[in-house]
Structures are given as C-alpha cells and as structure tokens.
C-alpha cells in the first residue's frame, strides 16, 4: 500500500492520483465497500473514507444511484425533444425550467446552442403514450413555441463514466 496521505480538506481544487483513482472506481461501481475501494486505490480504509467524504463535500461526487433498465421497466420509447421557447423574460424562462423539472418522463434537460432552447430526453411506454405526453404536457409548458422530436432506434452507449484522463497529468503527488 502507498503511504497514507490525507487530502487537504480546505483545498479540493486539485485532485491527486488517489482522488482520481477513487473517482474512477466509484464510477465503475458505487456499491464498493470502503474496504474494497481502499484496496483498489492503494490506501488504507480510514484515509480512503476521509477522501471520499472530502470529494463529496467539495462537490466532485454528487450522489450515488442505481442504473435501471428502462426497457425491463416498460419504457420502450426514448425520445429527444428540441423545445423552442419564447424568450420573453428571465422569469418566464424560470417558469419553464421549473415546469420541466416537475415532469418525471423528462430524464434530462439541457440548454442548447443553435436552433432551439432546450434538448429534453424523454421516456415513455410506447409511441401512443409519448404522443399523449407531448400533446398534453410538453406542448402546454409555459413559453413553448415549438417541439421537434427524434426517436432513439437503439442505444450504443448511455450513462457512461466521465473521462478523467485529462486530469492525470495535472494530478499532483501527495
């Protein structure tokens, strides 16, 4: 095992190789016990636990969740909806953002450049359910001017881990 080092809790702006290893391992399997994680990254349990807590407190780790199989759950349709909105005021845009957040069928929403204001990822049981959802909910959101929908014909890659290689060269050794 590598010499145990302790993260600088006040300054988590720089990540060292242990921090990066922890982030990589947790992206692959967030269910690892602290003992398993510590062994994989080359630390003993206590410093590993402190580092994980420091990474959480600094906002590098936002949470832990289970990745579910939408098809097995009866959500066979995955749609990408470009939503064009009227940009009348900041308050109007905040109302639209809050309305989108309240729709569980919308699994992600991004401001986009180019044509459109938002790109939504929407799941539904089938095309009929999606159509009803789009007409009853999406088209009636505040400030919506137009909707453009594309349907996924198959997932090649989804929910992947974030690349961390660009941080390796910059990672200081502690």
N, C-alpha and C positions, 0 to 999 in steps of 0.2 A: 504494500500500500504506500502511496505517496505520503509525504509528510503532511500532516493535517494542517490546513490553513483555514483562516477564518475570514469570511467576507467583511468588507468594510460596509457595515450596515448603513452608514450615513451617505456613502457614495456608491450607489449601484449603477452609476452611469457607464462604468467599464465592467465588462464581463471577462473573467479569466477562463482558462481551459476547463476548470471544474464546473463553473457555471454553465458553459456551453454544453458540456457532456451531460449535465443534469437536464438541461432543456431538451437535448436530443432524445435522451432516454424516456423522459416523460411524454414527449410527443408520440413515441412509438408505443408506449404502454403506461398510461397514467395510473394503472392499478398496481404498479410495483409497490412492494412494501419499502419502507425506508431502508431496511437492511439490504434488500436486493438492489435498490438504487445505489446505495453507498458502495456495495461491492463492484457494481458495473462501472462506476466512475472513479474508483480508486481512493475512496475516503472511508473513514470510519463513520459509524452511524450518527453520532452527535453533530459533528461538523456538517455532514450532509443535510441533516434535518434543519440546522440553522440556515444553511444556504438556500434550501427550498423556501423556508419562511421568508428570508430576505428577498428572494426573487418574487414571491407573491406580493410582499409589501411594496416593492418597487414597481409593481405593475407589469412585470415580464410574464408572469403566469396569471392569466385572468380567471381561470377556473378549471374544473375537471368535468367531463361529461362522457356519456356513452354514445357511441356512433351507432345509430339504428338503421336497419334495413327497411327503407320506405316501401319497397315492393312487397315484402312479407307483411307489412302493416296495412296493405291495401291502398297504398298511394302510388298508383302506377303511372301517373302523369307528372312530369316535371316540365314546367314552362318558364321561359324567360320573357318577362313583360317589360318593354320600354314604355315608360309612362311620361307623357309630355304634360307639363303643368303650366298654368298661367303663373307668372311671377309678379304678382301684384304688390306684395309686401312681405316683409320678414315674418310678420305674424301669420299670414296666410300659409307660408311655407312651413312654419312650425306646426300649424294645424294639420296640414297634410302629412308631415312626418309622424306626428302622434297617431293619426288615424291608421297609417300603415303599420306602426308598431303594435296596434291592437289586433291585427289580423293574423291568427296563428298559421294560416295557409301560406303566408309570406315568410319564407325561411331566411331570406336575406334581402337587403335593400341597400343600394349604393347610389350616391350622386355620380353622374357620369358626364364626360365631356362629349362634344359633338351633338348629334340630334337627340333630343330627349332630355329629361331632367333626372329621372331615376331609372335604374335597372333593378327589377324585382325578380327573385327566384320564388316560384310558387309551386306548391304540390297540391294534387287533387286525386281523388279516387279514379276518375276516368274523364273522358272529354266532356261528357254531359255535365258532370259536377264542376269541371273547370269553367265551362261556358256559363253556367248559372252564377258561379262565384264572380266571374269577370263582370257580368252584366249587373248583378245585384250589389256587389261590393266595390270592385275596382273602379268601374265607370262612375260610381256615385261618390267617390272620395272627393273631398273639397279641393277645388282648383284644378281638377283633371280636365285637360283639353283633349287628349287622345291616348289610345293604347295601341301598342304594336307587339304581337306575341309570336314567339318562336318556341317550338316544342323540341325537347331532347329526344333523340331517336336511340340513344344509348349512352351510358356513362363510360368514359375511358378512364377518367381519374377524378375523384371527388374527395373533399375533406382531407387532403394531403397535409403532411407536416410542412412547416415553414422551413425554407433553406436557411442554414446558419453558416455556411462556408465562408461567406464574406466577412464574418466576424472572427474567424480563426486567426488570420494574420495579425489582426489588431488586438487579439486577446493577450493581455499581459500575464506573465507568470508570477504567481504569488509565492 
